[in-house]
């Protein structure tokens, strides 16, 4: 649904972008940023095409008092930085093996109702490597290109796994990058309110995805026991050097 949520932007609003490759946690990140900064999340940002009012939308009532607005994006660096400065961008990066699993549950079971799991998983891996991903926002950009582009920028990149395991430390890093001060109690309250489990329960009850699991399990290491050894090797063959740079175990 395309909607004019930009009317919620104040004249002097600062625009902050929560960016991530699809199925890497960008919806969760956007809503967490909204809670941390006390800002409305206006939806998925599409340059010149209007905002897509997706499930990231949250806290629109805050627009009257907030100095910031939050947008979610899957965009590549060259696209997002046409409308943003690196100091206003936070990027979440997830182990690509878990991206494969999450993409499978979202698109190939829930959306398209395909049944051949092995061929579907193989196809997702090929798409992520070739840049022909099923989500149009990142077509022509492989996981490698999308990720390395942001890693080489001055935007803040955080690992999805660290956001799960050490949310307070990551949130403090995010706020420092954005130049926004918050008390420890405010940070902890935002983390509790926007925990993955709470967000999943909320989003699973909304709109056309009601009861279908828009957000899956949100855990790290889901690929273990789900992807076959050959599928794991295929992911590592395509992205292993970037994964190693990010600290993911590939041996």
Secondary structure, 3 states (H helix, E strand, C coil): CEECHHHHCCCCCEEEEEEECCCCCHHHHHHHHHHHHCCEEEEECCCCCCEECCCCCECHHHHHCCCEEEEEECCCHHHHCCCCCHHHEEEEECCHHHHHHHHHHHHHHHHCCCCCHHHHHHHHHHHHHHCCCCCHHHCCCCHHHHHHHHHCCCCEEEEHHHHHHCHHHHHHHHHHHHCCCCCHHHHHHHHHHCCHHHHHHHHHCCHHHCCCCCCCCCCCCCCCCCCCHHHHHHHHHHHHHHHHHCCCCCC
